[in-house]
């Protein structure tokens, strides 16, 4: 988690989040003889894979529009008001994908499963 706090770009933040969640797979499957634990581990793995894909696609869209993944450069590029409508729409989709992927990764969204 210290890596996540100290990152300065989106790719390093993604690697830190994925590295943290890999440890949770092992903790869920400590009781692998139980069918409930195996089912929970499989569900968590599939949801984590989906959320990783959403985050990566959001990062890709950010890079496609702004040509950088550094946090300070992203702040500067997003605050520029001279973006065309296609770039603005792509940035909105990128933010939506990134936030929904983070919500899945932090287990904030599928809490009812």
Secondary structure, 3 states (H helix, E strand, C coil): CHHHHHCCEHHHHHHHHHHHHHHHHHHHHHHCCCHHHHHHHHHHHHHHHHHHHHHHHHHHHHHHHHCCCEHHHHHHHHHCCCCCHHHHHHHHHHHHHHHHHHHHHCCCCCCCC
